[in-house]
Amino acid sequence: MESHKLSTGFLEIREYFRNFTLKLLSWIVLLNFCFMILFYDISIYLYYFSLLLAFPFNSKARAWIRGRKKWAEKLQEDIDSRSPIIWFHVSSLGEYEQGRPIIESWKEENPEYKILLTFFSPSGYENVIDHKDVDFVHYAPLDTRRNARKFMSIVKPKYVVFVKYEFWYHLLHEAKRFSACIILVSGIFRSGQLFFKFYGRWYRKILYFFDQIFVQDENSIDLLMQLGGLNVSLAGDTRFDRVAQIALQPKQIDTVKNFTEGRFTCIFGNTWKKDEDIIIPYINSCKSDSCFVIAPHEIGPAHIEQLMNRLHKRVALYSLAYGKSLTEARVLIIDNIGMLSSIYHYGNVAYIGGGFGKGIHNILEPAVYGMPVVFGPRYFKFREAVELVKEGGAFSVTSFEELKIVFDMLKEEKVRLGKASEATRQFIQRNLGATRAILNYLKKS
């Protein structure tokens, strides 16, 4: 009897401590969650404060802050509550280009929906404010709980589409509370991201707000599957669909056509100074009747004049070339913006700038025309560049000497040029279809 009482008492004590431990752990988890939310909120406000400090000195900071002034009132004036809303959010212009094929196809297939497009960055917002396929273009508000609740109470979207790298806790949390279908498109994940660090457990919660995550590569799937409980699909990069669409009906640019006709043409797109430090010596040293089109990233008068002074060939400026004979010119400098994607189809080989800086610009625009692509050494963060180098359609160079070897080889060896061109065509074809996969999912949701 005594033994039974002792046993019962021991069990009661053990159960008491078990319940106490579970409650304690629950409180620790809750406190940790609250702490991380607080840390996140403080980080958001510190970012905003840094922009305020930069306001007098930085034009982008001024545009960021001014663009969000009275954001709720502006949004309220635009949104028509009688129409269903699909909300697309992107960081900047590059991410917009990835979302654009989905936006355009959705508009065509679902005209009853109004499309809201929000940007984080001024550089994106200011370039597409009047886009015909978007009904409303706004800045996304600062990601605080109050702003997110206000935003969602106005918009009430049925679908929410975030593009590539945008992960905002409060906005996604509130969208989930409103029972919106939330997806991420063109996502790319790497092991170095916060989601996959031992201290990134709270940040990983953001991923679970998405009903579906569409990624660009197998590595991203492998990383996300390790987390468990996520719906992940390999769809690819929607930019392939975009460039293929542009290539079907390229703009005819008579000045460029007349300049390049009958000549082997090298097109240098979005070049920076470090790119120009190797391409200008190549142009100056070239003895053949090749011609060169340069579309520099910086088109200010001072930079254009500097370019012209460094070139030893006959140079023509696009802005002054209309209606003139360009048969004597060997170099055509494009001194305006918005034309480059349509210029590529007049070329034989393309060089893409940015590879000596933060990273290369868009290589898909020339590749879609079956052009071999050349760029600097900093390309490893760009999946399409890495894969195209492996397949023989792209080449990375680090100096004038390497550039000369590659360009001369492509110009003089027709078999090598043909193989490289075919590699780019096949690469583009294999990667089409992301837009349709995403639209099919949205239709079923």
C-alpha positions in Angstrom: 0.0 0.0 0.0 2.8 2.4 0.9 4.6 1.4 -2.2 1.5 2.2 -4.3 1.1 5.7 -2.7 4.8 6.5 -3.3 4.4 5.4 -6.9 1.3 7.5 -7.4 2.9 10.5 -5.8 6.0 10.1 -8.0 3.8 10.0 -11.1 1.9 13.1 -10.0 5.2 15.0 -9.4 6.5 13.8 -12.7 3.3 15.0 -14.5 3.5 18.3 -12.7 7.0 18.9 -13.8 6.2 17.7 -17.3 3.3 20.2 -17.5 5.5 22.9 -16.0 8.3 22.2 -18.5 5.9 22.3 -21.4 4.4 25.6 -20.2 7.9 27.0 -19.7 8.9 26.0 -23.2 5.7 27.5 -24.6 6.5 30.8 -22.9 10.1 30.7 -24.1 8.9 30.1 -27.7 6.3 32.9 -27.4 8.8 35.3 -25.9 11.4 34.4 -28.5 8.8 35.0 -31.2 7.8 38.3 -29.7 11.5 39.3 -29.4 12.1 38.5 -33.1 9.0 40.5 -34.2 10.3 43.4 -32.1 13.8 43.0 -33.6 12.3 42.9 -37.1 10.2 46.0 -36.4 13.2 47.9 -35.0 15.2 47.0 -38.1 12.4 48.3 -40.3 12.3 51.6 -38.4 16.1 51.9 -38.4 16.1 51.5 -42.1 13.5 54.3 -42.4 15.5 56.5 -40.1 18.6 56.0 -42.2 16.6 57.1 -45.3 15.5 60.2 -43.4 19.2 61.0 -42.6 20.1 60.5 -46.2 17.1 62.6 -47.5 19.0 65.9 -48.0 21.9 64.2 -49.8 20.5 61.3 -51.8 18.0 61.5 -54.6 16.9 57.9 -54.2 16.2 58.4 -50.5 14.1 61.5 -51.3 12.1 59.6 -54.0 11.6 56.7 -51.6 10.2 58.9 -48.9 8.2 61.3 -51.0 6.7 58.5 -53.0 5.2 57.0 -49.8 3.8 60.3 -48.5 0.0 59.9 -47.9 0.2 56.4 -49.5 -3.0 55.2 -47.9 -5.0 58.2 -49.3 -3.6 57.7 -52.8 -4.3 54.0 -52.7 -7.9 54.6 -51.4 -8.6 57.0 -54.3 -7.5 54.4 -56.8 -8.9 51.1 -55.6 -12.4 50.2 -56.8 -13.8 47.8 -54.3 -16.3 46.5 -56.8 -13.6 44.8 -58.9 -11.5 41.9 -57.8 -7.8 42.7 -57.2 -4.7 40.8 -58.0 -1.6 42.4 -56.3 1.9 42.0 -57.7 4.8 43.2 -55.6 8.3 43.6 -56.9 11.5 45.2 -55.6 12.7 47.1 -58.6 12.8 47.2 -62.4 14.6 43.8 -62.9 12.0 42.0 -60.8 9.2 43.8 -62.6 10.6 42.3 -65.9 10.3 38.9 -64.3 6.7 39.5 -63.3 5.7 41.3 -66.4 4.9 38.2 -68.6 2.5 37.0 -65.8 0.9 40.5 -65.6 0.4 40.8 -69.3 -1.0 37.3 -69.7 -3.3 37.6 -66.6 -4.7 40.9 -68.0 -5.4 39.3 -71.3 -7.1 36.2 -69.8 -8.8 37.8 -66.8 -10.0 41.3 -67.9 -12.5 41.5 -65.0 -9.6 41.8 -62.5 -7.8 45.1 -61.6 -4.1 44.8 -61.3 -2.2 46.5 -58.5 1.6 46.7 -58.9 3.7 47.9 -56.0 7.4 48.7 -55.9 9.9 48.8 -53.1 12.5 50.9 -55.1 12.0 54.2 -56.8 14.0 53.1 -59.8 11.3 50.6 -60.7 8.3 52.7 -59.9 9.5 55.7 -62.0 10.0 53.6 -65.1 6.7 51.8 -65.3 4.2 54.3 -63.8 2.2 54.4 -67.0 2.3 50.8 -68.1 -0.8 49.9 -70.0 -1.3 46.4 -68.5 -1.3 47.7 -64.9 -4.3 49.5 -63.5 -2.6 50.9 -60.4 1.1 51.5 -59.7 2.1 52.4 -56.1 4.9 52.2 -53.7 4.6 49.4 -51.1 4.3 51.0 -47.6 6.9 50.5 -45.0 6.4 47.0 -43.6 4.9 47.8 -40.2 1.9 46.0 -38.7 -0.2 49.1 -38.8 0.7 49.9 -42.4 0.1 46.3 -43.5 -3.4 46.2 -41.9 -4.3 49.5 -43.5 -3.0 48.4 -46.9 -4.9 45.1 -46.8 -8.1 46.7 -45.6 -8.0 49.0 -48.7 -6.9 46.5 -51.3 -8.5 43.2 -50.2 -6.7 41.2 -52.9 -7.8 37.8 -54.0 -4.4 36.9 -55.3 -1.0 38.1 -54.1 2.1 37.6 -56.3 5.6 38.4 -54.9 8.6 38.2 -57.2 12.0 36.6 -56.6 13.5 38.2 -53.4 10.7 40.1 -51.7 9.8 38.8 -48.2 8.0 41.3 -46.0 6.6 39.7 -42.8 3.7 42.0 -41.9 2.4 42.5 -45.5 2.4 38.7 -46.0 0.9 38.0 -42.6 -2.0 40.3 -43.2 -2.5 38.9 -46.7 -2.8 35.5 -45.1 -5.3 36.8 -42.6 -7.4 38.1 -45.5 -7.4 34.5 -47.0 -5.6 35.7 -50.2 -3.9 33.1 -52.4 -0.2 34.0 -52.0 2.6 32.9 -54.3 6.2 33.6 -54.9 7.5 33.4 -58.5 10.9 33.2 -60.0 12.4 32.5 -56.6 16.1 31.7 -56.2 17.4 30.4 -52.9 21.0 29.9 -51.8 22.5 28.2 -48.7 23.9 31.5 -47.6 20.5 33.2 -47.2 19.2 33.8 -43.7 16.4 31.2 -44.1 19.0 28.4 -43.9 21.1 29.7 -41.0 20.8 28.2 -37.5 19.7 31.7 -36.3 17.2 32.2 -39.1 14.4 30.1 -37.7 12.0 33.0 -37.1 12.7 34.4 -40.6 11.8 31.0 -42.1 8.2 31.6 -40.9 7.8 34.1 -43.7 8.1 31.3 -46.3 5.1 29.5 -44.8 2.9 32.4 -45.7 3.2 31.4 -49.3 0.6 28.9 -50.6 3.0 28.0 -53.5 6.6 28.9 -54.2 7.8 28.7 -57.8 11.5 28.5 -58.1 14.0 28.8 -61.0 16.4 25.8 -60.3 16.7 22.4 -58.6 19.1 23.7 -56.0 16.3 26.0 -54.6 14.0 23.1 -54.4 16.5 21.0 -52.5 17.1 23.8 -50.0 13.4 24.4 -49.4 12.5 20.8 -49.1 15.0 20.5 -46.2 12.7 22.9 -44.3 9.6 20.7 -44.7 6.0 21.7 -45.1 6.4 24.0 -48.1 4.7 23.7 -51.5 7.5 24.2 -54.0 7.5 23.8 -57.8 10.2 24.1 -60.4 8.8 26.6 -63.0 11.9 28.4 -64.2 12.5 32.0 -65.0 9.6 34.0 -66.5 12.1 36.3 -68.2 12.7 33.6 -70.8 9.0 34.0 -71.8 9.4 37.8 -71.9 12.4 37.9 -74.2 10.9 35.3 -76.5 7.7 37.4 -76.7 9.8 40.5 -77.6 11.8 38.5 -80.2 8.7 37.5 -82.1 8.0 41.2 -83.0 11.3 43.2 -82.7 11.1 46.9 -83.4 12.6 47.9 -86.7 15.2 50.6 -86.1 16.2 51.8 -89.6 19.4 53.7 -88.4 20.8 50.6 -86.8 19.7 48.4 -89.7 21.4 50.6 -92.3 24.6 50.8 -90.1 25.0 47.0 -89.6 23.7 45.7 -93.0 26.3 43.4 -94.6 28.8 43.7 -91.8 29.8 41.4 -88.9 28.4 43.3 -86.0 29.4 43.3 -82.3 26.9 44.8 -79.9 28.1 46.1 -76.5 25.2 46.5 -74.2 25.0 48.3 -70.8 28.7 48.9 -70.6 30.4 50.4 -67.6 33.8 52.1 -67.5 35.6 48.9 -66.6 33.9 47.1 -69.5 34.9 50.0 -71.8 38.5 49.7 -70.7 38.8 46.4 -72.5 36.3 46.8 -75.3 37.7 50.1 -76.6 41.2 48.8 -77.1 39.6 45.8 -79.0 37.6 48.1 -81.3 40.7 50.3 -81.9 42.8 47.3 -82.8 40.3 45.6 -85.0 41.5 45.6 -88.7 38.5 44.0 -90.4 35.4 45.6 -91.7 33.4 44.7 -88.6 31.2 47.3 -87.1 30.4 48.0 -83.4 27.3 49.2 -81.6 27.9 50.6 -78.1 25.0 51.2 -75.7 26.6 52.5 -72.5 24.9 52.3 -69.2 25.7 56.0 -68.6 24.5 58.2 -71.4 25.3 61.6 -70.0 27.0 64.1 -72.4 30.3 64.0 -70.5 30.6 60.2 -70.7 29.5 60.1 -74.4 32.2 62.7 -75.2 34.8 60.7 -73.3 33.8 57.5 -75.2 34.1 59.3 -78.6 37.5 60.7 -77.7 38.9 57.3 -76.8 37.8 55.6 -80.0 40.1 55.8 -83.0 37.5 54.7 -85.5 34.9 56.8 -87.3 32.0 57.2 -84.7 28.4 58.2 -85.2 25.9 59.1 -82.5 22.4 57.6 -82.8 20.7 60.9 -81.8 22.4 62.6 -84.8 22.4 59.8 -87.3 18.8 59.7 -88.6 18.6 60.0 -92.3 22.4 60.1 -92.7 24.7 57.7 -94.5 26.7 55.6 -92.0 28.7 53.5 -94.5 31.9 55.2 -93.4 31.3 54.9 -89.7 32.6 51.9 -87.8 31.1 52.6 -84.4 27.5 53.6 -83.5 26.9 54.9 -80.0 23.4 54.6 -78.7 22.9 57.8 -76.6 19.3 57.1 -75.4 17.5 54.4 -73.4 14.8 51.8 -74.1 16.1 50.5 -77.4 18.7 47.9 -76.5 16.5 44.8 -76.5 15.4 45.6 -80.0 18.9 46.4 -81.2 20.4 43.0 -80.4 18.7 41.3 -83.4 20.9 43.3 -85.7 24.1 41.8 -84.2 26.2 38.6 -84.5 27.9 38.7 -81.1 27.0 40.5 -77.9 29.0 41.8 -75.0 27.0 42.4 -71.8 28.3 44.9 -69.3 28.4 44.8 -65.5 30.7 41.8 -65.1 33.5 43.8 -63.6 31.2 45.4 -61.0 28.2 44.1 -59.0 27.0 41.7 -61.7 26.1 41.4 -65.3 23.0 42.9 -67.0 20.4 40.9 -68.9 22.0 38.3 -71.2 18.7 36.8 -72.3 17.8 39.7 -74.5 20.7 38.9 -77.0 20.6 35.1 -76.4 17.0 34.9 -77.6 18.3 35.9 -81.1 20.8 33.1 -81.1 23.7 35.4 -80.3 26.8 34.2 -78.4 27.2 36.3 -75.3 30.4 37.6 -73.7 30.7 39.2 -70.3 33.1 39.9 -67.4 34.1 37.6 -64.5 31.4 38.4 -62.0 28.5 36.3 -63.3 28.2 33.4 -60.8 25.1 34.7 -59.1 23.2 34.5 -62.4 21.9 31.0 -63.1 21.3 31.7 -66.8 24.9 32.9 -67.3 26.5 29.9 -65.5 24.4 27.4 -67.5 25.0 29.1 -70.8 28.8 29.2 -70.2 28.7 25.4 -69.5 26.7 24.8 -72.7 29.1 26.9 -74.9 26.8 29.8 -75.7 28.5 32.3 -73.4 32.1 33.3 -72.6 33.6 35.1 -69.6 36.6 37.3 -70.0 38.8 39.1 -67.6 41.0 41.3 -69.9 41.4 42.8 -73.3 43.6 39.9 -74.4 40.9 37.3 -73.5 38.2 39.5 -75.1 40.2 39.7 -78.3 40.7 35.9 -78.4 37.0 35.2 -78.0 35.7 37.8 -80.4 38.2 37.0 -83.1 37.4 33.3 -82.8 33.7 33.9 -83.1 34.2 36.3 -86.0 36.7 34.1 -88.0 35.5 30.6 -87.3 32.0 30.1 -88.7 31.7 26.6 -87.3 32.4 27.9 -83.7 30.0 30.8 -84.2 27.3 28.4 -85.5 27.7 26.0 -82.5 27.6 28.9 -80.0 24.6 30.4 -81.6 22.7 27.1 -81.7 23.6 26.6 -78.0 21.9 29.9 -77.1 18.8 29.1 -79.1 18.4 25.7 -77.5 19.0 27.1 -74.1 16.2 29.6 -74.5 13.8 27.0 -75.9 14.3 24.6 -73.0 13.5 27.3 -70.5 10.2 28.6 -71.8 6.9 28.0 -70.1 7.2 29.4 -66.5 4.5 31.9 -67.1 1.9 29.3 -68.2 2.7 27.0 -65.3 2.1 29.9 -62.8 -1.1 31.0 -64.5 -2.5 27.5 -64.5 -1.9 27.3 -60.7 -3.7 30.6 -60.1 -6.6 29.5 -62.2 -7.1 26.4 -60.0 -6.7 28.3 -56.7 
